[in-house]
């Protein structure tokens, strides 16, 4: 924030000095040509900066650029008494050409310091500090110019540039080692491609093309209105020291209003309106201000139009615009950011200057301002259309960033992932003494092998075997069938509650699940069925592909027991992955998600799974292993969301939330915030951003409540097991 304040302060003071020196020594009609020359100089410097950042770290390059900027300002200060016109031209070229490059370098470092989600929170504060610095810089330039002269501000600007060079080095150094995923972090086999130029990166990325087009249109419209603003300012104030006072006061007032809006509305506006709408605010302000300038010609309306565009750009646009760069890989960002920030920006200035020059040559002075404003309004309308298309590209870039970051973690940090990510395999094998293991046997009438007549119908004989308690005979029978008949299915379903043969029963039922889906759904939604039967039966459906199975599993999502709902969600995800043509109503799934999220933290953390999650046949089972109770509920919610959202980036986002990698976690949070419906996002966020209780009293309360809920659940489970044991025993003799 201190660095942003220094960068903006020296830039705002420099703009006031630039305008005052130039308009005091040269005619305003030469300004369009000067803008074109400045644009050419900036584009040349952008090429040098883009190449330099491919070989030198931003910390070194940007801090050196600020130091060189300070030396040039001192040289121009010494030149001013002997060659004022040449010095004014050099100051204009430097402030307009080099200044934006320095600001872009600062924001490049900032975007590499923050993950996307943290950047959404902090960039408004950083931009607010910069605006406050701009206010101080404008007021300081006005006071120095009033007490001394315009030339006295040049040493002041040089001092500010040296301060920025020092702060840039501290800022970059305080971040520690460069983030993973930046230049120099990836393995050699992943980074074999030579660094690309900014033009090549821009040419290959549609998202960056739209961003560049928005910058071009915004700068073009602003350049048109800026000319009208400065021309009418010279007409009103003439030439002299009063120009510096006016420009300094103007920049200070706009900075003050910008700061007030940043601190009060920027973050709320980002949450409510979205990035696309926020980046369109300068163009919207220009449309409204341009129409006002046409209806009420004169300096006040033009000042209002130019000021509204500047305030919209400073208060809202900057914090949203910089967010668009956070998910972009560092190599691409370093190549393209300065190219767009400065090169495309200056190209817009050059186009604006060329159009102004044509208007001045072809039209009489009485109509020039009106025509320029009409062109600015039309250009701003096109910019609004472009800004509305940025959100989709931003989400796609977040998805790509999630995939790339997950790949880097898998390749280079696998050892760390075994302890930090969701890919834990501790649940692959159940412990023999696990208290959560079901030990209930099915309610069957014991039939001994000797009691089965040899002449009995084979199907009836199989039923008698299934209803016996001979584990070996039952297992042999279950493995014998590739497709058992419908008459046997009702007798296999109860075997799911008997642990010794439960997995064999699951495999046997999966072979006929599609053909017998009606019988399976009836048993799944039957509340009188044993909990052990229902939770294992939900796993059977993962072998299905039909719409009937999907409809039955959706009904199973209403079950009172968490593990039944959990397994239904996993089977739904498996079916959807195998057959994308099945229909899953988004409204229904979101309603189920909201019910899952409506419980308190203690209930959420009491969720537990009694069966292991090996589910052969399910999609990506290894990626969905759960490491604690809180994550069981979270995994279920993300499984449900993957049914109505793109599954791959959503699962990567889930993994990212459980890692120790802050950049991946922040990217995951930003992706979820950009894609989830507002109500779901609001309910889900307390389980994602901060799982710690607010204070000790809340923590103690939650722990006690959690213990009570877990004890209650254990008692209910034991009672259910006891009832089933009693039901499965023979009645006592009457005696």
N, C-alpha and C positions, 0 to 999 in steps of 0.2 A: 504493500500500500504506500509506503514511503517512496519507493522507487517510482510507482505510477504517478504520485504527486509531483516528483521532481521532473519526470519526463514531460508531463502535460504542462507544468508551469513554464518551463523554458520554451515549449512549443507555442503556447498561447502568447507569451510575451514576445516571442520572435515574430509571430504573425502580425501583431500590432506594430512592431518596429518595421517589419517588411513593408506593410501597406503604407505607413506614414512616410518612410524614406522614398519609396518608389513614386508615390503620387505627388510628393513635394518636389521631385527632381525631374520627372518625366510626365508626358501627357497621358491622360487616361485612355485615349484612343489607341495607344501602343500596347495596352494591356493584353488584348487577345493574342497578338503575335508573341508577347512575352510568355503567355501561358503555353503556347505551342512549343516554344524553345525549352521551357522548363520541363514539359512532358518528355521531350526527346532526351534531355539530360537525365531525368529520373529513370527512364527505361534502360538507358545505358548503365546506370548505377545498379539497377535491379539485377541485370545480367551478372555483373561483377559480384553482387552480394549472394546471389543464388549459387554461383560457382564456389565462392569463398566458404559458404556454410557447408558445402559438401566435404571440405577438407579441414576446416577449423571449427571448433566448438562454438556455439552461440555466445558462451560466456566471454571468450577471448575476442571474437569478431565484433560483437556489439559494443563492448566496452571500449575497444580501440576506435571504433567509429565515432563514439561520443568524444573521445579525446581529440581526434582529428578535427571534429566539428568545432571544438573549442579553439583550437589553433587557427582555424580559418576565420572565425569571428574576430579574433584579435588582429589578424592581418587586415581584414576589411575595416576595422576601427582605425587602424593606422593609415589606411588609404583614403578614408573619407574626406579629410580636410583638403587634400590635393586633387582628388578626382571624385567628386561627389556622385556624378551620374554613373560612373563605372562601379563605384562601391555600392550604389543602390541596386544596380543590376545584379551584382554578385551576391548581395544579401538576399535578393528575391530568389535567385536560383538556388541558393543554399537552403533557405528556410522552406521553400516549396518543394525542392528536389530531395534534399538530404533528410529534412525533418520527418516526413512520413516513413522513410526507411528506418530511422532510429526508433520511432514508435512501433513499427512492425516487428523490429528485432526484440523489443521489450515484450510484446505480446506473444512472440514465438516462444520465448523462455517461459512465460506464464502458462501457455497451453501445454508445454512439456512437463511442467511442475505438477499439474492437477489432472486427476481423472475426470471424465465427463460429468459425473454426478456432483462431485465436489466443486467443479468449475461452475456449475449452474448456481450453486449457493454463494460462491466467493467472488465470481467475476463482477457481480454488481457492486460489491463492496470495494473491490480494487478500482473499478471504473469511477465509483463515487469519490474515492480518495484522489484519483487523478483529476476529477472535475474540481474538487476543492483546491488542489494545487494550481489548476488553471485559473481559478478565481484569484488566488494570491498572486500568481504571475501577472495577470492582467492589471490588477491594482498597483502592483509594484512598478510595472512598466509605465503606467500613467503618472505615478508620483515622481519617478526618476526623470521622465520627460518634462514634467512641469517644473521641477526644481532646477534641472540642468538643461539638457537638450536631447534630441532623438539619438544622437551619437553615443550618449552616455549609457544607453541601454545595451550596447554591444558587449562591453566588458562584463556587464551583469549576466548576459546570456552565456558568455563563455564560462563564467563561474558555475552557472547552473548546469552546463553540459559536463564539466568536470565532476560535479557532484553526482550526476547520473552515471558517468563511467564507473565511479567508485561503488555506487549502489548496485549497479548491474553485476559487478564481480561478486559482491556479497550475496546478492539474490541467487545467482546461479550456483555459488559455492555452498550455500545453506541447504541446497536440495540433496547434497550427498552424491553418490554415484548416479549415473544416468539411469533412467528407468529401463527395465527390460523392454525390449521391443524397439528401442531407439538405435541409432547408428552405433555399431560396434558391439552390440549386445548379442546378436544372433550368431548362430554357428556359421562357420565358413561355407558349408554346403548350402545354407539357406540364404547367404548374402553374396553369392557369386556374381550377381548381375551388377553391372557398372552403374554408378549413380546417374539418374536421369535428370534432364534439364526441366526447368519449370514449365516450359512450353510443351514438352512431351508428356509430362504428368497431367497437365491441363487438357491436352488433346485426348488422352485415354480415359479420363474420368468425367462422366456426364454430370455428376454431382458438383464437381469443381467448376465445370463449364457454367452451370446455372448460377453458382456463387459469383463467378467472374462477371457474368452478364449483369447480375444485380448491381455489383460495384460499378460497372461501366455506366449503366443507365442512371444510377444515383448520382455519380460524380458529374455526368454530362448535364443533368437537370440542375444540379447545384451550381455548376459553373455558369450556366446561363443566367440564373437569378442573381448570382454573385456579381456579375458584370453590371446588371441594372442597379443593384444596390450600391456599388462603388461609384458608378457614374452619377447617380443622384446625390450621393454623399459629397462628392467634389463640388457639384453645383450648389449645394446648400452651405458648405463650410469653406469653400475655396481651398487655397493651398496654405500651408504653414503649420505651426505647432498645434493648432486646434485639431488637426486631423489625428495626431497621435492620441490626444485626450479623448476624442470621440471613439476611435477604434478600441482604445484600452478600456473605456467605460462599457462599450458595446460587448466586448469579449468577456469582461468581468460580470456583467449582468446576465448574459446568456449562461455563463458558467455557474452563477449562483442559482438560477432557475433549474439548470440541469442537475446540479447537486441535490436540490430539494426533491426533484422528481426521482432521482436515482435512489435516494435513501427512503423514500416513502412508497414508491410504486413499482420499482424495477422487478423485484423478485415476485411480487404478487402478479404482475403483468405476465411474466414468463410462465407462471403456473397456470394462469387462467386463459391466456391468449395463444400460447405456443410460440415457438421460435420463428416460424414463417410470418405470422402476423406482426411480431415485434420488429423484424427486419424491414417490414414495409412501412413503418411509422414515418421515417424521413420523407419518403415519397408521398405518403398521404398528407403530411404537413405541407409539402410543396404544392400539391394540387389545391388544397384549401387556400394557402397563402397566395398562389398565383391567381386564383379566381378573385380573391380580395383585391389584389393589385390591379386587375383589369376593371373591377367595378369602382374602386376608389383609388385612382392614380395619385401618386405622390410618395414622398419619402417615408412617411409613417407606415403605410401599408407594405412597402417594399422591405422596410426594416423588420416588420412583423413576419413577413413571409420568409426572409432569410434567417431570422432568429428562430422561427418555429422549426425550420429544417435543421438548423444547427443543434437545437435543443433535442429534437427527436433523435438525431444521429448520436449525440453524446449521452443522453439519458437512457435510452433503451436499445438503440441499434448496436452499439459497441459490445455490450454485455452478451447480446444474443449472437451477434456475428462471430465473435471469437469462439463461442461454444461449437460452432460448426466445424472448427478445426480440431477439436480435442480427440475425436475418435480416429483421425487420419494418421496412418503410420508416420513416424518421425521423419524418415527419409523423404517421403512424398511431401510432408508438411514443409520441411526446410527448403525443398526445391520450389514449391508452388506458392507458399504464403506471401513472401515478399513480392513475387511476380504479380499476384492478384492485388495485394494490399497497395502496392505502389505503382507497378507497371501498368496494370489495367486502370487503376485510379487516375494516373497521369494521362493515360490514353483518353479517358473520358474528358479530362480537362482540355486536351488538345483538340478533340472533336468539338467540344463546346466553344473553344476559341476560334476554330475554323468557321463554325456556323455563325458566330457573332461577327466575324470579319466579313462574311458574305452578306449578312443582313445590313451591316454598316455601309457596304459599297452599293447595294441595290436599292435600299429604301431611304426615304426622307427621314430626318431626325424625329418628326412628330409621331411616326408609326413604329419606330424601331423597338422601343421598349415593349409595346403591346405584342408585337410579333414574337419577340424573344420569350415572353411569358407564355404565350400559347404553345410554342414548341416545348418549353419546359414542362407544361402541364401534360401534354401528350406523352412525353418521355416518361414522366412519373407514373402515368397510368399503366404503361407497359411494365414498369418496374414492379408495380403491385401484383401483376399477374405472375411475374417470375418468382417473387417472394413466396407466393402461395404454393409453389411447386417444390420448395426446399425441404419441407418436413419429411416427405417420403424419401428423398435422397439421404437425409440425415439418419433416418431409421435404418435404411439399407447399409449405410456406412457403419452404424453401430453393430449391426449383425456381422458385417465383415470383420470388424475389429474384435468382436467376441470370438469368432472362429479362429482368426489369426493368433489371438492371445492364448486361446486354449491350446492351439497346436504348439506354440512356443513352450507353454508350460509342460505339455506332455513330452516334448522332445528333450528339453533342457533342464527341467525341474522335477523329474519323475520321482526322485527320492523324497523331495519335499512334499509332493502331492500325496504320498502314502500316509502322511500324518496330517495334512492340512485340508485335503479335499474330500469330496463325497465318495470317491472311488476307494472305499474301505471294504475289505473283504472279511472283516471280523464276524459278520453275520452268516458267512457261508456255511459254517458248521455249528450246530447247536450243541451246547454242553449237556452231558447226560443228566446232570442234576438241576437243569434249568427249571425253575418253579413255574415258568410260564407255559411249559410244555403240557399239552393235553394228554391225560391218561385215561380218558373215558372210553370204554368199549361200547360198541353199538348194542342196542336193545334187541338181541337176537335170541331165538329159541335154540338151545344147543341141540345139534343133530350129529350123532356120531357116525363115522363112515359105515359101520356095520348096519346102521338102520336104513341105509339107502338100498332099495331093492334093485337087483340087477336088470329087471325087465322094465324099469320105469322109463318114461319118456326122457330123452337126453336133456331137453330144456328144463324139465322139472328137476331132474337130477342136479343140473347146474345150480338151480335155485337153492336146493337143499345144501349144496356145498357152500354157496355164498352165505347161507344162514347158519352154517356151522361155525365153530370157533377154532377150526383147524387152520392155523396161519399158513402152513406150507401148501395145503390143498387150495386155499383161497388164492394165494399168490400165483400158484401154477395155473389156475383157471383164468385169472385176470390177464396173465401174459399170453395165454393160448389164443385169445380172440384178437383178430385184427378189426373186426366190426361185430360186436355183440348185438343181439336182437333187442328190440324195444322191451320185451318182457323181462329181460335181465336188468335193465337200467334202474328200475325202482329198488332193486335189491342191492345194487352196487353203491348207490348214493349213501345209504346209512353207513357203509364201510369207511367213508371219509372221516368219521368221528373216531375210528379205531387206529391209533398211531402205528401199530406194526404193519398194517396193510394200506394206510392212507395214501402214500405216494403211488403205490401200485394201482389203487382205485382211480387216482387223478389221471394217471397215464392211460388207463383203460377207457375212462370217460372221454378223454380228449380225442380218442380215435373215432368216437361216434358223436362228438359234440354237435357237429353241424346237422347231422341227420336227426338227432334227438333233442334239438334245442328247446322244443316246447316243454318236454318233461323236465329239463334242467332249469328252465326259467321258473316253472311252477315251484320247484323245490327251493330255488334261490330266494324267492319273494315270500315263501311260507314262513311266517314268524314262529310257527310251532316247531320248525326244524331246529336241530341242535346248532348252536353257534359254531362248533367245530365243523359241522357239515357245510354251513353257509359260507364260512370264510374260505374253505378249501374248494368249494364248488365254484366260487367266483373266479378262481384261478383256471378252472377247466375251460372257461369261455375264451381264453387267449388263443385257442386253436381255431376259433371260428372266423368267418369272414362275412356273415350275412347281416342284413339289416335287422332281422328278428333277434339275433343275439345282442346287437347294439341296444335295441329297445328294452330287452330284458335287463341288461346291465345298468341302463339308465334308471330303471326302477330300483335296482339294487343300491343305487347311490343314496336312497332314502333310508337305508337300514339304520337301526339305532346303534349298532356296534361299529366302531371306527375301522377295525380291520376288514370287515366285510366291504365297507365303502372303499377302503384303500385298495383292496384286491380288485374290486369292480373297476376302479379307475385305471389300474394297470392293464387289465384285460381290454378295456375300451381303447387305450392307447395302442395296444398290440394289434387290435383289429383295424384301427384307423391307419396304422402304418402299413398293414398288409393290403388293405382295400380302401384307398382314398375316396372311393365312390359312395361309401356309406354316409348317411345323413346324421349329423349330430347337431341338434339345435343349440345355437350359442346362448340364447336366452335361458334355456334350461340349465346349461352348464354354469353360467355365471350365477344363477340363483343358488345352485349347489355350493359354489365357491363362497358366496356370501354367507351361507349357513355355516360352512366350516370356519369362516373367519369371525363369526359372531360370538364365539365362545371366548372366555377370558384366558389369560396367559396360563393360569394353573391348569385349566382343563386341557388346553393345547399341549402342555408339557406332560400331561398324564397319558397321552396316547402311546400305546405300545403294540408291538406285533408279536404274536405267539409262534408264527411259522416263519421259517427261513425264506429268503427271497431268491431262490435259485431259479424258479419258474422257467424251465427250459422252454424255448419257443417264444417267450416274451421279448419285446424289443428292448435292446440296450439295458438289460438287467444289471450288467456290471456297473453302468454309470448311475444307477439309481439306488445303490446300497445306502442305507441310512445309518448314521453314526450315533445319534442320540434321539431321545423322545421328541424334543422340540422339532428336529428335522424330519421326523416321520410325518407330522402334520404339514410341514412346509413342502415336503416331497409330494404328498397327496394333492395339495393345492396346485403345485406346478404341473403335475400329471394331468389334472383336470384342465388347466389353462392351455396345455399343449394340444388339447382336442379342438380348440377353437382359435388358437394362435399358431404361427409357424413353430413347429416342434423343435427343430434343431437349435436355433438361437435361444429358444426359451430354456432348453435343458442346459445349454452352455452357460446361460445367465444363472441358472440355479447352482451349477457347479461353482461359478465365480463368486456367488454369495458366501460359499463355505470355505473359500481359500483364504490364505493370508496375503494374497496379492492385492494391494489396495487399488491398483489401476484397473485390474480385471473386475474387482468388486464394484468400483465406481462406474465402469462402463456398463455392467449388468444393471445396476440401479437406474442409470440414465435410460437404458433401453426399455426397461419395464415402465418407467415413468412416461416414456414417449408412446408406448403401445397399449397399455392396459386401460380399460374404461375407468373414468374418474372414481366411481363409487368403489370398484374393486381395489383400485390403487390406494384409496384412503383407508380401507379396512386392512389391507395387507401390509401397509407401511410400518405400523408398530412392531410387526414381527420381523422386519428386515433391517431397518435403520439402527435401532437401539434396543437390544434385548435385555438391557440391564434395568432393574427397577430404579425408580427415581431416587429413593432414599432407603435407609436401613429398615425403617418401619414397614415400608411397602414390600421390601424384600422378605422380611420375616413373615409378614402376612401371607404373601404368595407361597412361601415355602410350607407354611402350616397348612394352607388350603390345599396345596398340591399333595401333601402327605395324606390328608383326609380323603381326597378324591381317589388317590391310588389305593388306599386301604379299602375304601368302599368298593372299588372295582375288583380288588382281590377277593373280598368277601363274596361278592356276587358270583364271581367265577367259581369259587369253591362250592357255593350252594348249588350252582347249576351242575357241577360235576357230581355232587352228592346225590342230587335228585336222579340223575341218569344212572348212577350206580345202583340206587335202590330199585329203579324201574327195571334194571337188567337182571336182578337177582330173582331166584325162585321164591315163591311165597312160603312163609313158615307153616309147618304143619298145624292143624287146628288144635292139637293137644298142647 
